[in-house]
Structure formats: C-alpha cells, structure tokens
Amino acid sequence: MLSRTQTRAANAIAFTEAYRRYCWPTRDLDGIRIAPFQLLATEGVTYHDRPHVDHLAWADRLVAANPDLVTKTRRSYVDTTDPQAVEAGIAWWQELTAAGGEGMVVKPAANLVRGSRGLVQPGLKVRGREYLRIIYGPDYTEHLPQLRSRGLGHKRSMAAREYALGLEALERVARGEPLWRVHECVFFAVLALESEPVDPPRKGQLAASQRAMPAMTTGSTCCGDS
C-alpha cells in the first residue's frame, strides 16, 4: 500500500509538471503565443498542394514580423530511406521531449500525397512520455499493455476521411461558396464522424485539450515540434 501510494504521488507530481509547462500569466494579448505551421487558404486559393517547406517559410516571416506573438515551429527533415537520417530524427525527438517539449508531428514533406488507397494521412503526432500524462492520466504508464493493444485501423480511417472533408471545406471557402456549403463539410460531416466511439477512455485517462505540435518532415519526411 505504501509503495503504491508513493508511486501515485510521484505520478501526480509528474502530471502537474507536464501541464504547468503550458501555463503562464496573460493580459489581453500580452503573453499570448501562437505557432502557425501551415497556410490553409486565401481568397480563391488553397495551399495543401504546396510543400511544407513553403508553409514553414511563410510562418517564419510571421515570426520575424512579430516575435513576441508568433513562435517559430522547429523542424527537422528526414530521408526515411537513409538509416542514419532516421536515427538523427529519433535523436532530435528524444532531445526535444527530454527538454519538456510536447513531441512532434511527422508529415510527408510534399504535404498532399495520394497513394494506392487514396489520400495519405497528412500527419502523425508523436508525443513525449511525460506529455502523454495529460492525455491518458497521471498513472498511464502502469497501463501501457492495454494502450498498446488498441486497434488503430478505424481511427486512421476516420482521420483520412476528416482530412478529405477538411480539404473540401477549404476549397469551398476559397471559391466563395455560401457558408452553409462549408458547414456541410465541417459541422455536419466531421462532427458526425467525431461522434463515433473510436478511442474510449481507459482507466486513469483524463480529458485534455490538445495543442499544435512541432513538425518533422519526411520523404522525405518533415517533423515539427509542438
């Protein structure tokens, strides 16, 4: 009983340390920080066919214009056919998360990619061990076998469908279509998908809001930090 209580107390402290990294005082816009990593659309144009290097370059211009508000998204480019490059990408992620970072998002460097089965999933979040306490609860490390046994096929399928719906919504916005036409994709279709029970809560899991994460691009692949 004593050992169990001591372990849970240590986990609770680690949980508190994890979420406090994302808490700081603000006043109006003072203290607010944003980290853009992709331009979605402007009048008449969408940008999902532009490579991530272009999107990150645009984001870097925002950082240069207002560094107090806009935070640079760190990134690393990995050639997934090169074992040494893959090892370097892993080391980059380990260093990032060891320093308290949330993790990274692994994306195809080309951005929009179509494979033999349709659209390739646009990104995969790879969070660090400590940040996952915010997602699954302070004691989640004691339930790793159950978490690892989850089937993710349906979740990946749903993510791909939501991605396609999001692209269609952006195209409709860029074309200047009526708002109800955009809502068809976003509020009706995507929210209907989100109502499906895909990843039910596990023992000790806590609800938590999610932040944007850094990017790692591969493919070459691009990885970015959160």
ZABAGU-345458 format. One record per residue: residue in one letter; y, x negated, z negated of N, C-alpha, C in turn. Coordinates in steps of 0.1 Angstrom, whole numbers, padded with zeros to 4 digits, always signed. Atoms other than C-alpha are relative to their C-alpha. Layout:
<atoms>
AYXZYXZYXZ...
</atoms>
This chain:
<atoms>
M-0012-0008+0000+0000+0000+0000+0013-0009+0000L-0011+0009+0001+0024-0028-0009+0003-0007+0013S-0001+0007-0012+0017-0047+0023+0005+0010+0011R-0004-0010-0010+0021-0015+0044+0015+0003-0002T-0014-0003+0003+0054-0007+0027+0010-0012+0004Q-0008+0012-0004+0067-0043+0032+0002-0001+0015T+0000+0000-0015+0058-0041+0069+0010+0010+0006R-0009-0011-0005+0076-0008+0074+0014-0003-0003A-0013+0004+0003+0106-0021+0056+0006-0011+0010A-0004+0011-0010+0107-0052+0079+0003+0006+0013N-0001-0007-0013+0103-0029+0109+0013+0008+0000A-0012-0008+0001+0132-0007+0097+0012-0009+0002I-0011+0010-0001+0155-0038+0094+0001-0004+0014A+0000+0005-0014+0145-0050+0129+0005+0011+0009F-0005-0011-0008+0152-0015+0143+0015+0001-0002T-0015+0000+0003+0187-0015+0126+0007-0011+0008E-0006+0011-0007+0194-0049+0140+0001+0002+0015A+0000-0002-0014+0184-0038+0175+0011+0010+0005Y-0010-0009-0005+0207-0008+0178+0014-0004-0004R-0013+0004+0004+0236-0024+0160+0007-0009+0010R-0006+0009-0010+0240-0048+0189+0008+0008+0010Y-0007-0009-0010+0253-0018+0209+0010+0009-0007C-0010-0008+0008+0277-0005+0182+0012-0009-0003W-0012+0007+0004+0313-0017+0178+0012+0010+0000P-0012-0010+0001+0347+0000+0170+0007+0001+0013T-0008-0002-0012+0367+0015+0198+0012+0009-0004R-0011-0009+0002+0401+0032+0200+0005+0003+0014D-0003-0004-0014+0408+0052+0232-0008-0008+0009L+0008+0009-0009+0398+0028+0260-0002-0014-0006D+0001+0013+0005+0402-0002+0238-0014-0002-0006G+0014+0002+0005+0367-0016+0231-0011+0006+0009I+0010-0005-0010+0350+0004+0259-0003-0010+0010R+0005+0010-0010+0329-0018+0281-0010+0007+0010I+0009-0005-0010+0312-0008+0314-0006-0012+0008A+0006+0011-0008+0288-0029+0335-0006+0006+0013P+0005-0005-0013+0286-0015+0371-0008-0010+0007F+0009+0009-0007+0259-0028+0393-0003+0005+0014Q+0002-0006-0014+0259-0005+0424+0011+0010+0003L-0010-0010-0005+0284+0014+0445-0008+0011+0007L+0009-0011-0005+0269+0048+0453+0006+0006+0013A-0006-0006-0012+0293+0064+0478+0015+0000+0000T-0014-0002-0001+0328+0067+0491+0001+0011+0011E-0001-0011-0010+0342+0094+0515-0006-0004+0013G+0006+0002-0013+0320+0095+0545-0011-0010+0001V+0009+0011-0001+0298+0066+0535-0009-0001-0013T+0008+0004+0011+0268+0058+0513-0004-0014+0001Y+0002+0015-0001+0257+0023+0504-0015-0004-0005H+0013+0003+0004+0220+0025+0495-0008-0009+0010D+0006+0008-0010+0212+0006+0527+0006-0014+0000R-0006+0013+0002+0233-0024+0516-0007-0008-0010P+0008+0008+0010+0215-0053+0498+0008-0001-0013H-0005+0000+0013+0220-0057+0461+0011-0011-0001V-0010+0011+0001+0239-0090+0467+0014+0005+0003D-0013-0006-0004+0267-0069+0483+0006+0008-0012H-0004-0009+0011+0268-0044+0454+0005-0008-0012L-0003+0008+0011+0269-0071+0428+0013-0008+0003A-0012+0007-0004+0297-0089+0447+0012+0010-0002W-0011-0010+0003+0318-0057+0446+0002+0002-0015A-0002-0002+0015+0311-0053+0409+0007-0012-0006D-0007+0012+0005+0322-0089+0403+0015+0000+0003R-0014-0001-0002+0355-0081+0419+0007+0009-0010L-0005-0009+0011+0360-0053+0393+0001-0008-0013V-0001+0009+0012+0352-0079+0366+0013-0008+0001A-0012+0009-0002+0379-0102+0380+0013+0008-0002A-0012-0008+0001+0404-0073+0381+0003+0004-0014N-0002-0005+0014+0398-0061+0345-0011-0005-0009P+0011+0006+0008+0376-0084+0324-0002+0006-0014D+0001-0006+0013+0384-0065+0292-0008+0013+0001L+0007-0013-0002+0369-0033+0306-0014-0002+0006V+0012+0002-0008+0342-0045+0330-0007-0012-0003T+0008+0011+0004+0314-0067+0320-0009-0004+0012K+0008+0005-0012+0296-0089+0346-0015+0003-0003T+0015-0001+0001+0259-0080+0352-0006-0013+0004R+0007+0012-0004+0239-0111+0351-0011+0003+0009R+0011-0003-0010+0213-0115+0378-0007-0013+0003S+0008+0012-0004+0185-0138+0390-0008+0005+0012Y+0008-0003-0012+0169-0139+0424-0013-0007+0001V+0014+0006+0001+0132-0144+0426-0008+0003+0013D+0009-0002-0011+0110-0150+0456-0014+0002-0006T+0013-0003+0006+0078-0133+0445-0012-0006+0006T+0011+0007-0006+0057-0153+0469-0001-0015-0005D-0001+0013+0006+0067-0185+0450-0003+0000-0015P+0004+0000+0014+0048-0190+0417+0010-0006-0009Q-0010+0007+0008+0075-0214+0404+0012+0009-0002A-0011-0009+0002+0102-0189+0411-0003+0012-0009V+0005-0010+0009+0082-0162+0394+0001-0005-0015E+0000+0005+0014+0078-0184+0363+0014-0002-0005A-0014+0001+0004+0115-0191+0363+0006+0013-0003G-0005-0013+0002+0122-0154+0365-0005+0005-0014I+0006-0004+0013+0099-0148+0335+0008-0007-0011A-0007+0008+0011+0116-0176+0315+0015+0006-0002W-0013-0006+0000+0150-0160+0324+0000+0012-0009W+0001-0012+0008+0139-0127+0309-0003-0003-0014Q+0004+0004+0014+0124-0143+0278+0013-0005-0007E-0012+0005+0007+0156-0162+0271+0010+0011-0002L-0009-0012+0001+0177-0130+0277-0004+0008-0012T+0004-0009+0011+0157-0109+0253-0001-0007-0013A+0000+0008+0013+0153-0136+0227+0014-0001-0006A-0014+0001+0005+0191-0137+0225+0005+0014-0004G-0004-0014+0004+0192-0099+0218+0003+0009+0012G-0002-0009-0012+0195-0086+0254-0010+0011+0001E+0009-0011-0001+0180-0053+0262-0012-0003+0009G+0011+0003-0010+0160-0066+0292+0006-0001+0014M-0005+0001-0013+0163-0064+0329-0006+0011+0008V+0005-0010-0010+0158-0041+0359-0004-0008+0012V+0005+0008-0012+0136-0056+0387+0001+0010+0012K-0003-0008-0012+0147-0044+0421-0003-0008+0013P+0001+0007-0013+0139-0052+0458+0014-0004+0004A-0013+0006-0004+0167-0074+0470+0007+0008+0011A-0005-0007-0011+0171-0053+0501+0006+0014-0004N-0005-0013+0005+0179-0022+0480-0010+0011+0005L+0008-0011-0005+0165+0008+0500-0012-0007+0008V+0012+0006-0007+0129-0002+0511-0010+0012+0002R+0011-0010-0003+0103+0020+0528-0013-0007+0002G+0013+0006-0002+0067+0012+0525-0009+0010+0007S+0010-0008-0007+0035+0027+0539-0001+0014-0006R+0001-0012+0006+0037+0055+0514+0014+0007-0003G-0013-0006+0002+0074+0063+0517+0009-0010-0007L-0010+0009+0007+0103+0050+0496-0006-0008-0011V+0005+0008+0011+0096+0021+0473+0009+0003-0012Q-0008-0002+0012+0106+0026+0437+0012-0010-0001P-0012+0009-0001+0142+0013+0435+0002-0010-0011G-0002+0009+0011+0139-0004+0401-0010+0002-0011L+0009-0001+0011+0117-0011+0372+0006-0007-0013K-0006+0005+0012+0131-0015+0337-0011-0008-0008V+0009+0008+0008+0115-0044+0317+0008-0004-0012R-0007+0001+0013+0128-0041+0282-0006-0011-0009G+0005+0010+0009+0125-0067+0255-0007+0007-0012R+0009-0005+0011+0102-0063+0225+0009+0007-0011E-0008-0006+0011+0130-0056+0199+0007+0013+0005Y-0007-0012-0005+0149-0031+0221-0009+0012+0001L+0009-0011-0001+0118-0011+0225-0002+0008-0013R+0001-0007+0013+0120-0002+0188+0010+0012+0001I-0009-0011-0001+0150+0020+0198-0007+0012+0008I+0007-0010-0009+0128+0038+0224-0012+0007-0007Y+0012-0005+0005+0095+0041+0206-0001+0001-0016G+0000-0001+0015+0105+0038+0169-0002-0014-0007P+0001+0013+0007+0106+0010+0143-0014-0006-0001D+0014+0005+0002+0068+0008+0139-0008+0000+0013Y+0007-0002-0012+0059+0010+0176-0010-0011+0003T+0009+0012-0002+0043-0025+0176-0014+0002-0006E+0013-0003+0006+0015-0010+0155-0008+0010+0008H+0007-0010-0009+0006+0015+0183+0000-0005+0014L+0000+0006-0014+0006-0009+0213-0012+0004+0008P+0011-0004-0008-0030+0000+0223+0002+0014+0006Q-0003-0013-0006-0020+0037+0227+0010+0000+0010L-0011+0000-0010+0012+0029+0245-0005-0006+0013R+0005+0007-0012-0007+0005+0269-0010+0009+0008S+0010-0008-0007-0033+0031+0277+0005+0012+0008R-0006-0011-0007-0009+0056+0291-0002-0001+0015G+0001+0000-0014-0014+0066+0327+0015+0002+0006L-0014-0001-0004+0019+0060+0346+0001+0004+0015G-0001-0005-0014+0010+0073+0381+0009+0011+0002H-0008-0011-0002+0026+0106+0376+0015-0003-0003K-0014+0004+0003+0057+0090+0361+0006-0007+0011R-0005+0007-0011+0061+0067+0390+0003+0009+0012S-0002-0010-0010+0056+0096+0414+0013+0008-0002M-0012-0008+0003+0083+0116+0397+0013-0008+0002A-0012+0009-0002+0107+0086+0397+0003-0001+0015A-0002+0001-0014+0102+0083+0435+0006+0013+0006R-0005-0013-0005+0109+0120+0441+0014+0002-0005E-0014-0001+0005+0140+0119+0419+0009-0009+0008Y-0008+0010-0008+0152+0088+0438+0004+0006+0014A-0003-0007-0013+0149+0107+0471+0010+0011-0001L-0009-0011+0002+0167+0137+0457+0014-0006-0003G-0013+0006+0003+0195+0114+0444+0006-0005+0013L-0005+0005-0013+0199+0098+0479+0005+0012+0008E-0004-0011-0008+0201+0132+0495+0013+0006-0006A-0012-0005+0007+0227+0144+0469+0012-0009+0004L-0010+0009-0004+0248+0113+0477+0005+0002+0014E-0003-0002-0014+0246+0119+0514+0008+0013+0002R-0007-0013-0001+0258+0155+0509+0015-0002-0006V-0013+0003+0006+0287+0142+0487+0009-0007+0011A-0007+0008-0010+0297+0117+0514+0004+0008+0012R-0003-0008-0011+0296+0143+0541+0010+0011-0004G-0010-0010+0005+0320+0165+0520-0006+0014+0000E+0006-0014+0000+0295+0194+0517+0004+0007-0013P-0003-0008+0012+0301+0222+0492-0007-0005-0013L+0005+0005+0013+0295+0214+0455-0014+0006-0002W+0013-0006+0002+0266+0239+0454-0011-0006+0007R+0010+0007-0007+0248+0219+0480-0004-0012-0007V+0003+0012+0008+0250+0188+0459-0008+0004-0013H+0007-0005+0012+0239+0208+0428-0015+0004+0003E+0014-0003-0003+0208+0219+0447-0009-0012-0003C+0008+0013+0002+0195+0183+0445+0000-0004-0014V-0002+0006+0013+0209+0173+0412-0004+0009-0012F+0002-0008+0011+0209+0202+0388-0013+0009+0001F+0012-0008-0001+0181+0223+0402-0013-0008+0002A+0012+0007-0003+0156+0199+0417-0003-0011-0010V+0002+0011+0009+0160+0169+0395-0003+0005-0014L+0002-0006+0013+0163+0189+0363-0014+0007-0001A+0013-0007+0000+0132+0209+0373-0011-0011-0002L+0009+0011+0002+0113+0176+0376+0000-0005-0014E-0001+0005+0014+0126+0164+0342-0006+0009-0010S+0006-0009+0009+0112+0195+0326-0015-0002-0001E+0014+0002+0000+0077+0183+0334-0004-0010-0012P+0004+0009+0010+0059+0167+0304-0007-0012+0005V+0005+0012-0006+0054+0132+0317-0004-0011-0011D+0002+0010+0010+0056+0109+0287+0003+0005-0014P-0002-0006+0012+0052+0129+0255+0002-0010-0012P-0002+0009+0011+0064+0113+0222-0013-0004-0007R+0011+0005+0008+0040+0091+0204+0003-0001-0015K-0002+0001+0014+0036+0086+0167+0010-0010-0003G-0010+0009+0004+0067+0070+0153+0011-0002+0011Q-0010+0001-0010+0087+0075+0185+0013+0007-0004L-0013-0006+0003+0124+0082+0182+0007+0002+0013A-0008-0003-0012+0147+0098+0208+0011-0010+0000A-0011+0010-0001+0173+0073+0220+0006+0001+0014S-0007+0001-0013+0199+0071+0247-0003-0013+0006Q+0004+0012-0007+0194+0046+0274+0013-0006+0007R-0011+0007-0007+0219+0020+0288-0004-0005+0013A+0003+0007-0012+0222+0004+0321-0004-0014-0004M+0006+0013+0003+0203-0029+0322+0004-0010+0010P-0003+0010-0010+0208-0063+0339-0009+0001+0012A+0008-0002-0012+0194-0067+0374-0007-0013+0004M+0007+0012-0006+0167-0091+0387-0004+0005+0014T+0003-0004-0014+0163-0090+0425-0011-0009+0005T+0011+0008-0005+0131-0100+0441-0002+0004+0015G+0004-0003-0013+0118-0101+0476+0000-0008+0012S-0005+0005+0012+0128-0114+0474+0004+0011-0009T-0003-0011+0010+0135-0095+0441+0012-0004-0007C-0012+0003+0008+0167-0092+0422-0001+0005-0014C+0001-0005+0013+0167-0090+0385+0014+0000-0007G-0013-0001+0007+0197-0079+0364-0002+0003-0014D+0001-0002+0014+0203-0079+0327+0006+0013-0004S-0007-0012+0005+0212-0050+0306+0009-0003-0011
</atoms>
